[in-house]
């Protein structure tokens, strides 16, 4: 790049940054991923001129995923990071201003037509009429170095997303709640054998879910067992497990490890302002994405503890943009 081009890009960037900081916006989207980018596409096409903050993990959980085979429109599958980049480019094509930054604080108005304040990583303040929250939820992992190294290479937190790749293979599921039972039941229809590793001597799941897994022949349950190490250099080849009652360690061969110990919604930023359930997911009204505050909408995994799929997140991102557009249209003097 020559000196004149560099100077032009520098001035253009700072001019746009100045506009972002000084103007009052119609829509600010907090978070990327399928929900955030889809909201941006629809909001931009509705002339809402959205500003989107990508957050600390641009593209969300799909950036740690290899092949995505269950998103419509990709008959041969697509890499997670590639799909997120394409969504981002599509949002930008319609005029979305994408900020490679995160939001540190919000001050949300409780008045219809009120102005919401959003602060970025440099403490710059943005004023906006609507806010779309798409900050997602983070899967809980065991935090073993060997596990973290093999995420996307045999370690997964979503059976529906990745179970297909383990057809007729042997896998393990960590967890003893309803989610773990659901994951194990789903995988049992695909895999040759599913081993559930339950830390306690009992399951926290409902009786109905426990009865279901106990009735499936190719599910084996090991109580009082935990994973001490994930084995394999490039992909998962097995596990080292430990009986937490006796301390005895053993190894088991497995092709995949599914962690099903829960998710943590990324909602700390909105505590004491938005209504949430007991586990921290934002509560939305009926079949809309409207929160308890006017002009504030939530989409994607941050308000969905049940499905947590890219396609459902994208759908609620669309809904949030449409809800924001209608909210603005119904304001007086708009």
VEXDREN-2710 file (C-alpha; in Angstrom, 1 decimal):
% VEXDREN-2710
k/r/px/py/pz
1/UNK/0.0/0.0/0.0
2/UNK/1.5/3.4/-1.0
3/UNK/1.6/6.4/1.3
4/UNK/-1.4/8.2/-0.3
5/UNK/-3.6/5.1/0.0
6/UNK/-2.6/4.5/3.6
7/UNK/-3.4/8.1/4.4
8/UNK/-6.8/7.9/2.7
9/UNK/-7.7/4.7/4.5
10/UNK/-6.6/6.2/7.8
11/UNK/-8.7/9.3/7.3
12/UNK/-11.7/7.3/6.2
13/UNK/-11.5/5.1/9.2
14/UNK/-11.2/8.0/11.7
15/UNK/-14.0/9.8/9.9
16/UNK/-16.3/6.8/10.3
17/UNK/-15.2/6.3/13.9
18/UNK/-16.0/10.0/14.6
19/UNK/-19.5/9.5/13.2
20/UNK/-20.0/6.4/15.3
21/UNK/-19.0/8.3/18.5
22/UNK/-20.9/11.5/17.8
23/UNK/-24.2/10.4/16.2
24/UNK/-27.4/9.1/17.6
25/UNK/-28.0/5.7/16.1
26/UNK/-31.2/3.8/15.3
27/UNK/-29.8/0.4/16.2
28/UNK/-26.7/-1.0/17.9
29/UNK/-26.1/-4.7/17.9
30/UNK/-24.0/-6.2/20.6
31/UNK/-22.4/-9.5/19.6
32/UNK/-21.8/-11.3/16.4
33/UNK/-22.4/-14.9/15.4
34/UNK/-25.4/-16.1/13.4
35/UNK/-27.8/-14.0/15.5
36/UNK/-25.9/-10.8/15.4
37/UNK/-24.9/-10.9/11.8
38/UNK/-28.4/-11.8/10.6
39/UNK/-29.9/-9.0/12.7
40/UNK/-27.4/-6.7/11.0
41/UNK/-28.4/-7.9/7.5
42/UNK/-32.1/-7.2/8.2
43/UNK/-31.6/-4.0/10.1
44/UNK/-29.3/-2.6/7.3
45/UNK/-31.8/-3.5/4.6
46/UNK/-34.4/-1.7/6.6
47/UNK/-32.2/1.5/6.6
48/UNK/-31.6/1.3/10.3
49/UNK/-27.8/1.9/9.7
50/UNK/-26.8/-0.6/12.4
51/UNK/-23.5/-0.5/14.3
52/UNK/-22.4/-4.0/15.3
53/UNK/-19.9/-4.8/18.0
54/UNK/-18.2/-8.1/17.3
55/UNK/-17.2/-8.7/20.9
56/UNK/-14.3/-10.6/22.4
57/UNK/-15.0/-13.7/20.2
58/UNK/-15.9/-12.4/16.7
59/UNK/-18.2/-14.8/15.0
60/UNK/-19.2/-16.6/18.2
61/UNK/-18.9/-20.3/19.0
62/UNK/-18.9/-21.3/15.3
63/UNK/-15.4/-19.9/14.9
64/UNK/-14.2/-22.8/16.9
65/UNK/-16.2/-25.3/14.8
66/UNK/-14.7/-27.1/11.8
67/UNK/-17.4/-28.5/9.4
68/UNK/-20.9/-27.1/9.6
69/UNK/-23.2/-29.6/7.8
70/UNK/-26.7/-28.6/9.1
71/UNK/-27.0/-25.0/8.0
72/UNK/-29.3/-24.6/5.0
73/UNK/-27.7/-23.4/1.8
74/UNK/-24.4/-25.3/2.1
75/UNK/-25.0/-28.7/0.5
76/UNK/-21.4/-29.6/0.8
77/UNK/-21.0/-28.2/4.3
78/UNK/-18.9/-25.2/5.3
79/UNK/-16.2/-24.3/7.8
80/UNK/-17.6/-22.4/10.8
81/UNK/-15.1/-19.5/10.4
82/UNK/-15.8/-19.2/6.7
83/UNK/-19.6/-19.1/7.2
84/UNK/-19.2/-16.3/9.8
85/UNK/-17.0/-14.3/7.5
86/UNK/-19.5/-14.6/4.7
87/UNK/-22.3/-13.5/7.1
88/UNK/-20.2/-10.5/8.2
89/UNK/-19.4/-9.6/4.6
90/UNK/-23.1/-9.8/3.7
91/UNK/-24.0/-7.5/6.6
92/UNK/-21.3/-5.0/5.6
93/UNK/-22.5/-5.1/1.9
94/UNK/-25.8/-3.5/3.1
95/UNK/-24.1/-0.8/5.1
96/UNK/-23.6/-2.3/8.6
97/UNK/-20.7/-0.7/10.5
98/UNK/-18.8/-3.6/12.1
99/UNK/-16.7/-2.6/15.1
100/UNK/-13.9/-5.0/16.1
101/UNK/-14.4/-4.1/19.7
102/UNK/-16.5/-5.1/22.7
103/UNK/-19.0/-3.3/24.9
104/UNK/-18.0/-2.7/28.5
105/UNK/-21.2/-1.0/29.8
106/UNK/-24.7/-0.3/28.9
107/UNK/-27.3/2.1/30.4
108/UNK/-30.7/1.1/29.2
109/UNK/-33.7/3.4/29.3
110/UNK/-37.0/2.2/30.7
111/UNK/-39.0/4.7/28.7
112/UNK/-40.7/4.2/25.3
113/UNK/-38.6/6.3/22.9
114/UNK/-35.8/6.6/25.4
115/UNK/-32.2/6.7/24.4
116/UNK/-29.9/3.8/25.4
117/UNK/-26.2/4.3/26.1
118/UNK/-23.6/1.9/24.9
119/UNK/-19.9/2.2/25.9
120/UNK/-17.2/0.5/23.9
121/UNK/-13.8/-0.8/25.0
122/UNK/-12.3/2.7/24.8
123/UNK/-15.2/4.1/26.9
124/UNK/-16.6/5.9/23.9
125/UNK/-20.4/6.5/24.4
126/UNK/-22.9/5.7/21.7
127/UNK/-26.5/6.8/21.9
128/UNK/-29.1/4.5/20.2
129/UNK/-32.8/4.2/20.0
130/UNK/-32.7/0.4/20.0
131/UNK/-30.4/-2.3/21.2
132/UNK/-30.2/-5.9/19.8
133/UNK/-28.4/-8.2/22.2
134/UNK/-26.7/-11.2/20.5
135/UNK/-24.0/-12.0/23.0
136/UNK/-24.6/-15.8/23.0
137/UNK/-23.9/-18.4/25.6
138/UNK/-20.6/-20.2/26.3
139/UNK/-20.5/-23.9/26.7
140/UNK/-18.9/-25.1/29.9
141/UNK/-15.9/-27.3/29.5
142/UNK/-13.7/-29.3/31.8
143/UNK/-10.8/-26.9/31.3
144/UNK/-8.2/-29.6/30.8
145/UNK/-5.3/-28.5/28.5
146/UNK/-5.7/-31.7/26.5
147/UNK/-9.4/-31.1/26.1
148/UNK/-9.0/-27.4/25.1
149/UNK/-6.4/-28.4/22.5
150/UNK/-8.8/-30.8/20.8
151/UNK/-11.9/-28.7/20.7
152/UNK/-13.2/-29.1/17.1
153/UNK/-11.0/-32.2/16.7
154/UNK/-13.1/-34.7/18.5
155/UNK/-14.1/-32.6/21.5
156/UNK/-17.6/-31.0/21.1
157/UNK/-20.3/-29.4/23.2
158/UNK/-23.1/-30.1/20.7
159/UNK/-24.3/-33.6/19.7
160/UNK/-26.8/-32.2/17.2
161/UNK/-24.1/-30.1/15.5
162/UNK/-21.3/-32.7/15.4
163/UNK/-22.9/-36.1/16.1
164/UNK/-23.1/-36.9/12.4
165/UNK/-19.3/-37.2/12.1
166/UNK/-19.3/-40.1/14.6
167/UNK/-21.8/-42.4/12.8
168/UNK/-21.1/-46.0/13.8
169/UNK/-18.3/-45.0/16.1
170/UNK/-17.8/-45.0/19.9
171/UNK/-18.2/-41.7/21.8
172/UNK/-18.3/-40.5/25.4
173/UNK/-20.6/-38.0/27.0
174/UNK/-19.7/-36.1/30.2
175/UNK/-22.5/-35.0/32.4
176/UNK/-25.5/-36.2/34.5
177/UNK/-28.2/-33.7/33.8
178/UNK/-31.1/-33.6/31.3
179/UNK/-28.8/-32.1/28.7
180/UNK/-26.3/-35.0/29.0
181/UNK/-29.2/-37.5/28.8
182/UNK/-30.5/-35.8/25.7
183/UNK/-27.1/-35.7/24.1
184/UNK/-26.5/-39.4/24.9
185/UNK/-29.9/-40.4/23.6
186/UNK/-29.4/-38.5/20.3
187/UNK/-25.9/-40.0/19.8
188/UNK/-27.2/-43.5/20.6
189/UNK/-29.2/-43.4/17.4
190/UNK/-26.1/-42.6/15.4
191/UNK/-23.1/-44.2/17.2
192/UNK/-22.2/-47.8/17.9
193/UNK/-21.7/-47.1/21.6
194/UNK/-22.2/-44.2/24.0
195/UNK/-20.5/-44.1/27.4
196/UNK/-21.8/-41.6/29.9
197/UNK/-19.3/-40.4/32.5
198/UNK/-21.2/-39.1/35.6
199/UNK/-19.2/-37.4/38.3
200/UNK/-21.6/-38.4/41.1
201/UNK/-23.2/-41.6/42.1
202/UNK/-26.5/-40.5/40.6
203/UNK/-27.9/-38.3/37.8
204/UNK/-29.4/-34.9/38.3
205/UNK/-31.6/-35.4/35.3
206/UNK/-35.4/-35.9/35.5
207/UNK/-36.7/-39.4/36.1
208/UNK/-38.1/-39.5/32.6
209/UNK/-34.7/-38.8/31.1
210/UNK/-32.9/-41.3/33.4
211/UNK/-35.4/-43.9/32.4
212/UNK/-34.8/-43.1/28.7
213/UNK/-31.0/-43.6/28.9
214/UNK/-31.3/-46.7/31.0
215/UNK/-33.6/-48.3/28.4
216/UNK/-31.2/-47.8/25.5
217/UNK/-29.0/-50.8/25.0
218/UNK/-25.9/-49.1/23.5
219/UNK/-25.6/-46.5/26.4
220/UNK/-23.2/-47.5/29.1
221/UNK/-23.2/-45.3/32.3
222/UNK/-20.1/-45.0/34.5
223/UNK/-20.9/-43.4/37.8
224/UNK/-18.2/-41.7/40.0
225/UNK/-16.0/-41.2/36.9
226/UNK/-14.3/-38.1/35.6
227/UNK/-12.0/-37.3/32.7
228/UNK/-8.5/-36.7/33.8
229/UNK/-7.0/-36.4/30.3
230/UNK/-8.1/-36.5/26.6
231/UNK/-5.7/-38.7/24.6
232/UNK/-4.6/-38.0/21.0
233/UNK/-2.3/-35.7/19.1
234/UNK/-4.3/-34.4/16.2
235/UNK/-7.7/-35.9/17.0
236/UNK/-9.4/-37.6/20.0
237/UNK/-8.2/-41.2/20.3
238/UNK/-9.2/-42.0/23.8
239/UNK/-9.6/-40.9/27.4
240/UNK/-7.9/-41.3/30.7
241/UNK/-10.6/-41.5/33.3
242/UNK/-10.5/-41.7/37.1
243/UNK/-12.9/-43.2/39.6
244/UNK/-13.2/-40.4/42.1
245/UNK/-14.1/-42.8/44.9
246/UNK/-11.1/-45.1/44.6
247/UNK/-8.7/-42.9/42.7
248/UNK/-8.1/-45.7/40.2
249/UNK/-7.3/-44.5/36.7
250/UNK/-8.0/-46.3/33.5
251/UNK/-8.0/-45.7/29.8
252/UNK/-10.8/-46.1/27.3
253/UNK/-10.8/-45.9/23.6
254/UNK/-13.2/-43.4/22.1
255/UNK/-13.6/-41.4/18.8
256/UNK/-15.3/-38.4/20.3
257/UNK/-15.9/-36.6/23.6
258/UNK/-19.1/-34.6/24.1
259/UNK/-19.2/-32.2/27.1
260/UNK/-22.7/-31.7/28.4
261/UNK/-22.3/-29.9/31.7
262/UNK/-24.2/-26.8/30.8
263/UNK/-23.9/-23.4/29.2
264/UNK/-23.3/-19.9/30.6
265/UNK/-25.2/-17.1/28.9
266/UNK/-23.1/-14.0/28.3
267/UNK/-25.5/-11.7/30.2
268/UNK/-23.4/-10.2/33.0
269/UNK/-23.3/-6.9/31.1
270/UNK/-27.1/-6.6/31.5
271/UNK/-27.6/-7.7/35.1
272/UNK/-29.9/-5.5/37.2
273/UNK/-31.4/-4.0/34.0
274/UNK/-33.0/-6.9/32.1
275/UNK/-35.2/-9.7/33.4
276/UNK/-33.5/-13.0/33.3
277/UNK/-34.3/-16.5/34.4
278/UNK/-32.6/-18.3/37.3
279/UNK/-29.7/-19.4/35.0
280/UNK/-29.1/-16.0/33.5
281/UNK/-30.8/-16.3/30.2
282/UNK/-32.6/-13.1/29.1
283/UNK/-36.4/-13.4/29.1
284/UNK/-38.3/-12.3/26.0
285/UNK/-42.0/-11.7/25.6
286/UNK/-44.1/-14.3/24.0
287/UNK/-43.0/-15.1/20.4
288/UNK/-41.1/-11.8/20.1
289/UNK/-37.6/-10.8/21.0
290/UNK/-38.7/-7.9/23.1
291/UNK/-37.2/-7.8/26.6
292/UNK/-38.8/-6.1/29.6
293/UNK/-37.3/-2.7/28.5
294/UNK/-38.7/-0.9/25.4
295/UNK/-36.4/-0.8/22.5
296/UNK/-34.2/-3.6/23.8
297/UNK/-34.3/-7.0/22.0
298/UNK/-32.5/-10.3/22.6
299/UNK/-31.7/-12.9/19.9
300/UNK/-29.8/-16.1/19.7
301/UNK/-28.4/-18.3/22.5
302/UNK/-28.5/-15.5/25.0
303/UNK/-32.3/-16.0/25.2
304/UNK/-32.5/-19.7/24.1
305/UNK/-31.5/-22.4/26.5
306/UNK/-33.3/-25.1/24.6
307/UNK/-32.3/-25.3/20.9
308/UNK/-28.9/-23.5/20.7
309/UNK/-28.5/-24.0/16.9
310/UNK/-27.0/-21.7/14.4
311/UNK/-30.1/-21.7/12.3
312/UNK/-32.4/-20.9/15.2
313/UNK/-30.1/-18.2/16.3
314/UNK/-30.1/-16.7/12.8
315/UNK/-34.0/-16.9/12.9
316/UNK/-34.2/-14.9/16.1
317/UNK/-31.7/-12.4/14.7
318/UNK/-34.1/-11.7/11.9
319/UNK/-36.9/-11.4/14.3
320/UNK/-35.0/-8.9/16.5
321/UNK/-34.3/-6.7/13.5
322/UNK/-37.9/-6.8/12.4
323/UNK/-39.1/-6.1/16.0
324/UNK/-36.7/-3.1/16.2
325/UNK/-37.9/-1.7/12.9
326/UNK/-41.5/-2.0/14.0
327/UNK/-40.7/-0.4/17.4
328/UNK/-39.1/2.6/15.7
329/UNK/-42.0/2.9/13.2
330/UNK/-44.5/3.1/16.0
331/UNK/-42.7/5.8/17.9
332/UNK/-44.4/9.3/17.9
333/UNK/-42.9/11.7/15.3
334/UNK/-41.1/9.0/13.4
END
